[in-house]
Amino acid sequence: MNVQELSSKRPDVLVVGAGNAALCSAISAHEQGANVLIIEAAPLDERGGNSFFTGGAFRFAYDGVDDLRGVSAALDEENLENIDFGTYTTDQYFDDMYELTQYRTDPELCEVLVRNSLETAKWFARQGVELRPGLGRQAFKVDGKFKFWGGLALHISGGGPAMMEALYKNAERRGIEIIYDCPAQSLIQEGGRVVGVGARLRGEPVDIRAGAVVLACGGFESNPEMRANYLGQGWDMAKVRGTRFNMGQGLKMALAIGAKPHGNWSGCHSVAWDVNAPPTGDLTVGDQFQKHNYPFGIMVNAKGERYVDEGANFHSHTYAKYGGEILKQPGMFAWQVFDSKVSHLLRSEYRIRRVTKAESDTLEGLAEQLEGVNPKQFLETVRAFNDACRSDVPFNPNILDGRGTSGLQIDKTNWANALDTPPYHAYHVTTGVTFTFGGLKVTPEAEVEDSYSGVVKGLYAAGEMVGGLFFQNYASGTGLMSGATFGRLAGAGAARFAQQAKAA
């Protein structure tokens, strides 16, 4: 397609971006009868946005197995007698959202997210995305039975790559066209509403007119200048967990025409990420540079000292803020240290070929291999930790087991096992930014609000561009759910707006 052909198109709904939220917006708009066009900054072989790099956690409320059956046909293949799914009620979801954001989450948007989550999960599955029980990720086998914890009963089978493949196939079946190598640059307004987007198609400027526009092109995590400006000193040096194309342009475009900024612009989702991972995400590795099983070991910095309570909560409630804690450490790195008692609990990302790892049959030998770490202080830290571990409380990875330490400057609250069983192994990590929390203020219908009053007519937003949901921390699986939930709303709302504008 050339510039002339693209400029001649007049879709009802123009979606900017081609990740989870964007595809959900496009599919939802098409369900409402709209003609839909997607433009994407990345080339075809790098499509998928941050969604490609997700592990596939998908957080939604459910009252029991019957609700899960409505989302996953794969439950019929499982021996349910050996699986305790428990519940994750809307009240539990609300509790997590408010506790993890220190009660700062936007109550109106949080209400939309939580109360629509089960129906969104069912809709998502109907679009061809397969969800399966997250055995071994969110449930460990204890006494022959799996017990789920943390509210994440179902994961997307195959993670981000499989999810995006299913959504792309869905869009293709619907005849939704995606134009790649076409980054949006500005919004076009006429008559008090948004009527299109100024973009570049393979470097050439082009204006694309539409009945309504959905912005679903991510935050500013890929932009080091914006990270330093908003997140603070040192964040420009962090690695990027996902796509290199989330440069914040969608946010800039919206703010330039008076959209209202909202949420935690100085906060982001960041994780422990292999120290030798590339600067931005590698499509061949996906999310496997992450290292999330630190609750079963200890983490030490360059001084050889622990710096956080590794067992404060399940990793799904702490991993998105503990990545940022690594950035505060000397040299911006840490080592995660385990012994063989917990090796079987570590997820697949600890066993990939491209992993920065040290291993030894002695703690002294391990200390000498921990690059950048004070070996003497490391050994003192381990000895003090081992002496402080309780032995009267059984270890149970499926619950907050209360097996902690006592008397340390930073005590470990749960899952405290003495490091005493060789071989010992450690993993070198730094900070990997996933996505930024600051975004645009939207209505419960995903309409972008104006800075002073009302809404920006004809403009909708979804995914990372929705601000106000997350502050300083984040519950695993909420991002994909937010993208799908507000994507559905944005697409449907944009389709209705376009149809009404056309009729008028």
C-alpha positions as CSV (number, residue, x, y, z in Angstrom):
1,M,0.0,0.0,0.0
2,N,1.2,3.5,-0.8
3,V,0.5,6.9,0.8
4,Q,-2.2,7.8,-1.7
5,E,-4.1,4.5,-1.2
6,L,-3.9,4.8,2.6
7,S,-5.1,8.5,2.6
8,S,-8.1,7.5,0.5
9,K,-9.4,5.1,3.1
10,R,-12.2,6.3,5.4
11,P,-12.7,3.7,8.1
12,D,-15.4,4.1,10.7
13,V,-12.9,3.4,13.4
14,L,-9.1,3.9,13.2
15,V,-7.1,2.0,15.9
16,V,-3.6,3.1,16.6
17,G,-1.5,0.2,17.9
18,A,-1.6,-3.6,17.3
19,G,-1.2,-5.2,20.7
20,N,-3.8,-6.9,22.9
21,A,-5.8,-3.7,23.7
22,A,-5.7,-2.5,20.1
23,L,-6.9,-5.9,18.7
24,C,-9.6,-6.1,21.3
25,S,-10.7,-2.6,20.3
26,A,-10.7,-3.5,16.7
27,I,-12.6,-6.7,17.1
28,S,-15.2,-5.1,19.4
29,A,-15.7,-2.2,16.9
30,H,-16.2,-4.8,14.2
31,E,-18.8,-6.6,16.3
32,Q,-20.7,-3.3,16.3
33,G,-20.8,-3.3,12.5
34,A,-17.9,-0.8,12.0
35,N,-15.4,-0.8,9.2
36,V,-12.0,-0.9,11.1
37,L,-8.5,0.0,10.1
38,I,-5.4,-0.6,12.3
39,I,-2.1,1.3,12.0
40,E,1.0,0.0,13.7
41,A,4.5,1.6,14.2
42,A,6.3,-1.7,14.1
43,P,7.1,-3.7,10.9
44,L,5.3,-6.9,10.4
45,D,8.1,-9.1,11.9
46,E,8.1,-7.1,15.1
47,R,4.4,-6.8,15.6
48,G,2.6,-7.5,18.9
49,G,3.7,-4.7,21.1
50,N,4.3,-5.4,24.7
51,S,1.6,-8.1,24.6
52,F,3.9,-10.4,22.7
53,F,6.2,-10.5,25.8
54,T,3.7,-11.3,28.4
55,G,3.8,-14.6,30.3
56,G,0.0,-14.9,29.9
57,A,-1.4,-14.2,33.4
58,F,-5.0,-13.1,33.1
59,R,-6.7,-11.9,36.3
60,F,-10.5,-12.1,36.6
61,A,-13.0,-12.6,39.3
62,Y,-14.6,-16.1,39.7
63,D,-16.7,-17.8,42.3
64,G,-15.7,-21.3,41.6
65,V,-15.1,-24.0,38.9
66,D,-18.3,-23.3,37.1
67,D,-17.2,-19.8,36.3
68,L,-13.9,-21.1,35.1
69,R,-15.6,-23.6,32.8
70,G,-17.2,-20.7,31.1
71,V,-13.8,-19.4,30.2
72,S,-11.7,-22.6,29.6
73,A,-12.9,-25.7,27.9
74,A,-9.5,-27.2,28.9
75,L,-10.8,-27.8,32.4
76,D,-12.6,-30.9,31.1
77,E,-9.1,-32.4,30.4
78,E,-7.9,-31.9,34.0
79,N,-8.4,-34.2,37.0
80,L,-10.3,-31.6,39.1
81,E,-10.2,-33.8,42.2
82,N,-6.5,-33.0,42.5
83,I,-6.9,-29.2,41.9
84,D,-8.2,-26.7,44.4
85,F,-9.1,-23.6,42.4
86,G,-10.6,-21.8,45.4
87,T,-12.3,-18.5,44.6
88,Y,-11.3,-15.1,43.5
89,T,-14.4,-13.0,44.2
90,T,-14.9,-9.4,43.1
91,D,-14.3,-8.4,46.7
92,Q,-11.0,-10.2,46.7
93,Y,-10.1,-8.5,43.4
94,F,-11.0,-5.1,44.8
95,D,-9.0,-5.8,48.0
96,D,-5.9,-6.5,45.9
97,M,-6.3,-3.5,43.7
98,Y,-6.7,-1.1,46.6
99,E,-4.1,-2.7,48.8
100,L,-1.4,-2.9,46.1
101,T,-2.0,0.7,45.0
102,Q,-2.2,2.0,48.6
103,Y,-5.9,2.9,47.9
104,R,-5.0,5.3,45.1
105,T,-6.5,3.4,42.2
106,D,-9.3,5.3,40.4
107,P,-12.4,3.9,42.0
108,E,-14.6,4.4,39.0
109,L,-12.2,2.8,36.6
110,C,-11.3,0.0,39.1
111,E,-15.1,-0.7,39.3
112,V,-15.2,-1.1,35.5
113,L,-12.2,-3.4,35.5
114,V,-13.2,-5.7,38.3
115,R,-16.9,-6.0,37.6
116,N,-16.4,-6.7,33.9
117,S,-13.5,-9.0,34.3
118,L,-15.3,-12.4,34.2
119,E,-17.5,-11.4,31.2
120,T,-14.3,-10.0,29.5
121,A,-12.6,-13.3,30.1
122,K,-15.4,-15.2,28.5
123,W,-15.5,-12.8,25.5
124,F,-11.7,-13.1,25.2
125,A,-11.9,-16.9,25.0
126,R,-14.6,-16.6,22.3
127,Q,-12.2,-14.7,20.2
128,G,-10.0,-17.8,19.9
129,V,-7.6,-17.2,22.8
130,E,-7.1,-20.5,24.8
131,L,-6.8,-20.3,28.6
132,R,-5.6,-23.2,30.7
133,P,-5.0,-23.8,34.5
134,G,-1.7,-22.2,35.5
135,L,-0.4,-25.4,37.2
136,G,3.2,-24.9,38.3
137,R,3.0,-21.2,37.8
138,Q,0.2,-20.2,40.2
139,A,-0.3,-23.5,41.9
140,F,2.3,-26.0,43.3
141,K,1.7,-29.6,44.1
142,V,1.7,-30.2,47.9
143,D,0.7,-33.6,49.3
144,G,-0.4,-34.7,45.8
145,K,-2.8,-31.8,45.2
146,F,-2.5,-28.4,43.4
147,K,-3.8,-25.4,45.3
148,F,-4.1,-22.1,43.5
149,W,-3.0,-18.8,45.1
150,G,-3.0,-15.2,44.1
151,G,-6.2,-15.1,42.1
152,L,-4.7,-16.4,38.8
153,A,-6.4,-19.7,38.1
154,L,-6.1,-19.5,34.3
155,H,-3.2,-18.5,32.1
156,I,-3.2,-17.9,28.4
157,S,-1.9,-21.1,26.8
158,G,1.4,-20.3,25.0
159,G,1.7,-16.8,26.6
160,G,1.9,-13.6,24.6
161,P,2.9,-15.1,21.2
162,A,0.0,-17.5,21.2
163,M,-2.4,-14.9,22.4
164,M,-1.4,-12.4,19.7
165,E,-1.5,-15.1,17.0
166,A,-5.1,-15.9,17.9
167,L,-6.1,-12.2,17.9
168,Y,-4.4,-11.6,14.5
169,K,-6.2,-14.6,13.0
170,N,-9.5,-13.3,14.4
171,A,-8.8,-9.8,12.9
172,E,-7.9,-11.4,9.5
173,R,-11.1,-13.5,9.5
174,R,-13.0,-10.3,10.0
175,G,-11.2,-8.5,7.2
176,I,-9.7,-5.9,9.5
177,E,-6.7,-4.5,7.7
178,I,-3.4,-3.7,9.6
179,I,-0.9,-1.3,8.1
180,Y,2.6,-1.8,9.5
181,D,5.5,0.6,9.5
182,C,3.0,3.4,10.1
183,P,3.6,5.3,13.3
184,A,1.0,7.8,14.3
185,Q,2.3,11.4,14.8
186,S,-0.7,13.6,15.5
187,L,-4.4,13.8,15.9
188,I,-6.6,15.7,13.4
189,Q,-9.5,17.7,14.7
190,E,-12.3,19.4,12.9
191,G,-15.6,20.8,14.1
192,G,-14.7,20.1,17.7
193,R,-14.0,16.4,17.3
194,V,-11.2,14.1,16.3
195,V,-11.5,13.0,12.7
196,G,-8.3,11.2,12.0
197,V,-4.6,10.8,12.5
198,G,-1.5,12.2,10.9
199,A,1.0,9.4,10.5
200,R,4.1,8.3,8.5
201,L,3.9,5.3,6.2
202,R,7.5,4.0,5.8
203,G,8.7,7.6,6.4
204,E,6.2,9.4,4.2
205,P,3.6,11.7,5.9
206,V,0.0,10.7,5.4
207,D,-3.3,11.8,6.9
208,I,-5.9,9.1,7.6
209,R,-9.5,10.2,8.2
210,A,-11.9,8.2,10.3
211,G,-15.2,8.4,12.1
212,A,-13.5,7.9,15.5
213,V,-10.0,7.1,16.8
214,V,-8.9,4.6,19.4
215,L,-5.4,5.1,20.9
216,A,-4.0,1.8,22.1
217,C,-0.3,2.2,21.3
218,G,1.3,1.8,24.8
219,G,3.0,4.0,27.3
220,F,6.5,5.6,27.2
221,E,8.6,2.7,28.6
222,S,10.7,2.5,25.4
223,N,11.6,6.1,25.5
224,P,14.7,6.8,27.7
225,E,14.2,10.5,27.7
226,M,10.6,10.3,28.9
227,R,11.6,7.6,31.5
228,A,14.3,9.9,33.0
229,N,11.9,12.9,32.8
230,Y,8.9,11.2,34.5
231,L,10.3,8.2,36.4
232,G,13.4,9.8,37.7
233,Q,17.2,9.5,37.8
234,G,18.6,6.2,36.5
235,W,15.5,5.0,34.8
236,D,16.9,6.0,31.4
237,M,19.5,3.2,32.0
238,A,17.0,0.5,32.7
239,K,16.4,-2.3,30.2
240,V,13.1,-2.6,28.4
241,R,11.3,-5.8,28.9
242,G,9.2,-5.6,25.8
243,T,8.8,-3.7,22.5
244,R,11.1,-0.9,21.4
245,F,8.2,0.9,19.7
246,N,6.3,2.2,22.8
247,M,7.8,5.7,22.6
248,G,4.9,7.6,24.3
249,Q,3.8,9.2,21.0
250,G,0.1,8.3,21.6
251,L,0.2,10.1,24.9
252,K,2.0,13.1,23.4
253,M,-0.6,13.3,20.6
254,A,-3.5,13.3,23.0
255,L,-2.0,15.7,25.5
256,A,-1.2,18.1,22.6
257,I,-5.0,18.5,21.9
258,G,-6.0,19.0,25.5
259,A,-6.5,15.4,26.8
260,K,-6.4,15.1,30.6
261,P,-3.3,13.3,32.1
262,H,-4.1,10.9,34.9
263,G,-2.5,8.5,37.2
264,N,1.0,7.7,38.4
265,W,3.3,9.3,35.9
266,S,6.3,8.7,38.1
267,G,5.6,5.0,38.5
268,C,5.9,1.9,36.3
269,H,5.8,-1.9,36.2
270,S,9.3,-3.2,36.4
271,V,10.7,-6.7,37.1
272,A,13.9,-8.6,37.8
273,W,15.4,-9.1,34.4
274,D,18.6,-10.9,33.3
275,V,21.5,-8.5,33.5
276,N,22.8,-9.5,30.1
277,A,19.5,-9.2,28.3
278,P,19.5,-6.8,25.3
279,P,18.3,-3.2,25.8
280,T,14.8,-4.0,24.6
281,G,12.8,-7.2,24.2
282,D,14.1,-10.1,22.1
283,L,11.2,-11.7,20.2
284,T,13.0,-15.1,20.2
285,V,13.2,-15.2,24.0
286,G,10.0,-13.4,24.9
287,D,9.4,-13.0,28.6
288,Q,12.0,-15.6,29.6
289,F,14.6,-13.1,30.8
290,Q,12.4,-12.4,33.8
291,K,13.2,-14.0,37.2
292,H,10.2,-14.1,39.5
293,N,10.9,-16.9,42.0
294,Y,12.9,-14.8,44.4
295,P,10.4,-15.5,47.3
296,F,12.0,-19.0,47.6
297,G,15.6,-17.6,48.1
298,I,17.3,-14.4,49.0
299,M,18.4,-11.4,47.0
300,V,21.7,-9.6,47.6
301,N,23.2,-6.4,46.2
302,A,26.8,-5.4,45.5
303,K,27.5,-5.0,49.2
304,G,26.5,-8.6,49.7
305,E,23.5,-7.5,51.7
306,R,19.8,-8.3,51.5
307,Y,17.7,-5.2,50.7
308,V,14.0,-6.2,50.6
309,D,11.8,-8.8,52.3
310,E,11.7,-11.4,49.5
311,G,8.8,-13.2,51.2
312,A,6.5,-10.2,51.8
313,N,3.9,-11.7,49.6
314,F,3.4,-13.9,46.6
315,H,5.6,-12.8,43.7
316,S,2.5,-11.8,41.7
317,H,2.0,-9.0,44.3
318,T,5.6,-7.8,44.6
319,Y,7.4,-8.5,41.4
320,A,6.3,-5.3,39.6
321,K,7.7,-3.0,42.3
322,Y,10.8,-5.1,43.3
323,G,12.2,-4.6,39.8
324,G,12.5,-0.9,40.6
325,E,14.2,-1.7,43.9
326,I,17.1,-3.2,41.9
327,L,17.7,0.1,40.2
328,K,18.3,1.7,43.5
329,Q,21.1,-0.7,44.4
330,P,24.8,0.0,43.8
331,G,25.6,-0.8,40.2
332,M,21.9,-1.3,39.5
333,F,22.0,-5.1,39.9
334,A,21.3,-7.9,42.3
335,W,21.8,-11.6,42.6
336,Q,19.0,-14.1,43.4
337,V,20.4,-17.0,45.5
338,F,18.8,-20.4,46.0
339,D,19.8,-23.9,47.2
340,S,18.8,-27.2,45.8
341,K,15.8,-27.6,48.2
342,V,13.8,-25.2,46.0
343,S,15.2,-25.9,42.6
344,H,12.1,-27.8,41.5
345,L,10.0,-24.7,42.2
346,L,11.8,-22.4,39.9
347,R,10.0,-21.6,36.6
348,S,11.3,-22.3,33.1
349,E,13.0,-18.9,32.8
350,Y,15.7,-20.0,35.2
351,R,16.7,-22.8,32.8
352,I,17.0,-21.0,29.5
353,R,20.2,-21.1,27.5
354,R,20.7,-17.3,27.7
355,V,20.8,-17.0,31.5
356,T,23.5,-15.3,33.7
357,K,24.0,-17.9,36.4
358,A,26.6,-19.0,39.0
359,E,26.6,-22.4,40.7
360,S,28.8,-24.1,43.3
361,D,28.8,-26.9,45.8
362,T,29.9,-24.5,48.6
363,L,28.7,-21.1,49.6
364,E,32.4,-20.0,49.6
365,G,32.7,-21.1,46.0
366,L,29.5,-19.3,45.1
367,A,30.6,-16.1,46.8
368,E,33.6,-15.9,44.5
369,Q,31.4,-16.3,41.4
370,L,29.0,-13.5,42.2
371,E,30.3,-10.8,40.0
372,G,30.5,-7.4,41.6
373,V,29.5,-8.7,45.1
374,N,31.5,-8.3,48.3
375,P,32.2,-12.0,49.0
376,K,32.9,-11.6,52.7
377,Q,29.8,-9.7,53.4
378,F,27.7,-12.1,51.3
379,L,28.9,-15.0,53.4
380,E,28.1,-13.1,56.6
381,T,24.6,-12.3,55.2
382,V,23.9,-15.9,54.4
383,R,25.1,-17.1,57.9
384,A,23.0,-14.6,59.7
385,F,20.0,-15.4,57.5
386,N,20.4,-19.2,58.1
387,D,20.6,-18.7,61.8
388,A,17.5,-16.5,61.8
389,C,15.2,-19.0,59.9
390,R,12.4,-20.6,61.8
391,S,12.3,-24.3,61.7
392,D,9.1,-24.9,63.6
393,V,6.8,-23.8,60.8
394,P,6.4,-26.1,57.7
395,F,7.4,-24.7,54.3
396,N,4.4,-24.4,52.0
397,P,4.8,-22.5,48.7
398,N,1.0,-22.3,48.1
399,I,0.2,-20.1,51.1
400,L,1.7,-17.3,53.1
401,D,3.2,-19.9,55.3
402,G,4.6,-17.6,58.1
403,R,7.9,-19.4,57.9
404,G,10.0,-16.3,58.5
405,T,13.2,-15.1,60.1
406,S,13.6,-13.2,63.4
407,G,16.1,-10.6,64.5
408,L,17.5,-9.5,61.1
409,Q,17.6,-5.8,60.0
410,I,15.2,-6.9,57.1
411,D,13.3,-10.0,58.1
412,K,11.9,-12.4,55.6
413,T,8.2,-12.9,56.3
414,N,7.4,-16.1,54.5
415,W,9.1,-19.1,52.8
416,A,12.4,-18.6,54.7
417,N,14.5,-21.7,54.2
418,A,18.1,-21.8,55.3
419,L,20.6,-22.0,52.4
420,D,22.2,-25.2,53.5
421,T,21.7,-27.8,50.7
422,P,24.1,-27.8,47.8
423,P,24.4,-27.2,44.9
424,Y,23.8,-23.5,45.4
425,H,22.8,-21.4,42.4
426,A,22.4,-17.7,41.8
427,Y,21.1,-15.5,39.0
428,H,22.4,-12.0,38.0
429,V,19.5,-9.5,37.5
430,T,18.8,-5.9,36.8
431,T,15.7,-3.8,36.2
432,G,13.4,-4.5,33.2
433,V,10.7,-2.0,32.6
434,T,7.4,-3.5,31.4
435,F,5.1,-0.5,31.1
436,T,4.5,2.9,32.6
437,F,1.5,3.7,34.9
438,G,0.8,7.3,33.8
439,G,-1.8,7.8,31.1
440,L,-4.9,9.5,30.1
441,K,-8.1,10.0,32.0
442,V,-11.0,8.1,30.4
443,T,-14.6,7.7,31.3
444,P,-16.1,4.3,32.1
445,E,-16.9,4.0,28.4
446,A,-13.2,4.6,27.5
447,E,-13.8,8.1,26.1
448,V,-10.7,10.3,26.6
449,E,-11.5,13.2,28.8
450,D,-10.7,16.8,28.2
451,S,-8.3,18.6,30.6
452,Y,-11.0,21.0,31.7
453,S,-14.5,19.7,31.0
454,G,-16.2,17.0,29.1
455,V,-14.6,14.6,26.7
456,V,-12.5,14.8,23.5
457,K,-15.2,13.9,21.0
458,G,-14.3,11.0,18.8
459,L,-11.2,9.9,20.8
460,Y,-11.0,6.7,22.9
461,A,-8.1,5.0,24.7
462,A,-7.3,1.5,26.0
463,G,-4.4,-0.5,27.4
464,E,-1.3,1.1,28.8
465,M,-2.7,4.5,27.8
466,V,-5.4,4.4,30.4
467,G,-4.1,6.1,33.5
468,G,-5.2,5.9,37.1
469,L,-5.5,2.1,37.7
470,F,-2.0,1.4,39.0
471,F,0.2,3.2,41.5
472,Q,3.7,2.1,42.5
473,N,2.6,-1.6,42.4
474,Y,0.5,-3.9,40.3
475,A,-1.2,-7.3,40.6
476,S,0.0,-9.8,38.0
477,G,-2.4,-10.4,35.1
478,T,-4.2,-7.1,35.5
479,G,-2.6,-5.4,32.5
480,L,-3.9,-7.9,30.0
481,M,-7.3,-7.8,31.6
482,S,-7.3,-4.0,31.6
483,G,-6.3,-4.0,27.9
484,A,-9.1,-6.4,27.0
485,T,-11.7,-4.7,29.1
486,F,-11.1,-1.1,28.1
487,G,-10.3,-2.3,24.6
488,R,-13.8,-3.8,24.2
489,L,-15.4,-0.6,25.6
490,A,-13.3,1.7,23.4
491,G,-14.0,-0.2,20.3
492,A,-17.7,-0.4,20.9
493,G,-17.9,3.2,21.9
494,A,-15.9,4.4,18.9
495,A,-18.1,2.4,16.6
496,R,-21.3,3.9,18.0
497,F,-19.8,7.4,17.9
498,A,-18.8,6.9,14.2
499,Q,-22.2,5.6,13.3
500,Q,-24.0,8.5,15.0
501,A,-21.6,11.0,13.4
502,K,-22.3,9.5,10.0
503,A,-26.0,9.6,10.5
504,A,-25.8,13.3,11.6
